[in-house]
């Protein structure tokens, strides 16, 4: 079976990337019955990616930003666009090429959660945990996730949510402020 080529958006021309985005939306619409509402480029966005997904329309947010934890608005071609950052810090990708235990992963993520929870007593915090079925889904790794979820639910005022839920919440509670920041 031939191996699929890894798509790197940053290597595509603007026209190629526009076509890939269009095809991805159509494919997901056909396969799962609805279009995607968020966008993320696995190997990094190109210089045109954000503008092209805004041009395509229908996306509530993108996650092609690693420099923060909290969502923020950006004006793209005069239109509001929400960015829900994606963190590589608290990510099961640490399992890739690493022989560690579920206890190691759990301790690392738990410590991050505990620090943010403590800081969150004064100012609300957000923590992204990246999970990949092929990594965290292994039984010896899934037990680390089970421990983490058990730990999290012991704390009051914590919301475990998908990026889409976070985007919808942010839009409702922190509406687009208009063109001024990030312009």
N, C-alpha and C positions, 0 to 999 in steps of 0.2 A: 504494500500500500504506500503510495507516495506521501511524503511528509508535506504538510501545509507550510507555505512560506510565512514567516512572521511579518505581519504588517506593521510598519513603522511610519506613522503619520508624518513625522518630521522629514521623511525622505520623499514624500509625494509632492507632485506639483499641485497647485491649487485646484486645477480641473480634475485631477485624479482623486484628490481627497474629497472634493464635492461629490463625485460619483460614488466613492466608497461609503460616504455617509448616507447618501440616498439609498444605496443598495442595502446597507445595514438596517435602516429603518424599515424598508419594504420586507426584508427577510424576517425580521422579528415580528412584524405585523402578521405575516403569513404563518409563521411557526407557532407563535404563542397567542395570537389573536388580538394583540394590541401593540401599539408603537412604544418604543422606549421613551421614558420621560426624563431620563438622565443620561449623561455621556461621560465616558472615561476612555482614554487612550492607553492601552496597556504599556506601550513602550515610549510614551511621551507624546505630547501634542506637537503639531507643527506651528509655524508662525501664523497660519491662517485658520487653525482648527476652531477656536472659539467664535470667530466671525462667521465661519461656515455653518456651525451648528445653530447660531442665532438666525442666519439667513434661511436655513432649512426650516426652522420654526418647530413648535411643538415640544421643545425641551424645556423643562422647568429649571434645570440646573446642569452644570458640568462639575466634574471632580478632578479636573486636570490642574490641580494646584496643590503643592506640598508645603507651603511656607507658613501655614497657620492651622489652627484647629477649628475656629469659629467660621461659619458661613459669612459671606459678605456680598454686597451688590457691586456690579460694574456696569457701566453703560457701554454697550457695544453697538456701533453704528447708530447711535441715537436711541437704542432700545435697552430697557432694563434686562439684566441677566444676572442670575444668582450663581455663586460659586460655593459649593459645599466641599471644602478641602478633603483630601485623602491623605492619611498619614501612613508612612511606611514604618514608623517606629513601633507601634503596637500591632504587629502584623504577623500572621502565621508563616509568612514568607521566610521568616528566620529559620524555619525547619528545612528549607531547601538547601541541600548541600551541608547541612549541619546535623551532627548526631548528638542531639540533646534529648532530655527527657521531658515528659509532660509536666513534671514538677518544675523544671527550669523555666519553661515557657509560662506556666501559671504564675510562678513567683515574679517574673519580670512584669507581666501585664497587671497582676494584682498590685504590685508596688506602684505602678503608674496610676492605677485607679485610686488607690488609697491616698496618694499625694494630691491628685486632682479633687477628690472628694473633700479632703481637708481644706484645700484652697477654696473650694466651691461654697464653703460656709459664708464667705464674704461676697464672692462674685461667681455667678454660675459658670460652669466649665463644660466642655464637650471633649469626649475622648473617642477617637475612631479606633476600631479594632478590625483590621482587615483579615478576612477569612476566605480560604479557598478550599473547595470541596476535596480536591486531590491531596491537599496537605493536612488540614485539620480533620478530615474525614477518616483518617487511619485510626483504628481503635486505640492504639497506644498514645495517640495525640489528642483524640477527642476527649479523653478523660481530663486533660488539662483545661479544655473549654468547659467541661461539666463543672469542674472545681471553680472556675472563674465565675460562671453564671450563678452557682450556689453562693459564692462570696458576695456578688453584686446584689442579689435579692435580699441579703441581710441588711442592706442599707436603705434608709428612708429617702424619698425624693429622687430616686434614680429612674431614668427612662431609658430603656433599651429600644433602639429604633433603627430602621433602615434609612439609608440616605434620602430616599424619596419622602419618608415621613418627616425627616429633619427639614428638608426643603419646604415642604408644605407648612410646617410649623413656623419656620423662619419667615416665610412670605406673609403669614397671617399675623405674626407678632412683631415683625420688624420690616414693614413694607418698604419698598423701594423709595429712597429719600429724594429722588430726582437727580439730575445731572449736577454733580459737584465733586464728589470724591472719585478717585481712580480715573479721572478724565485726562 
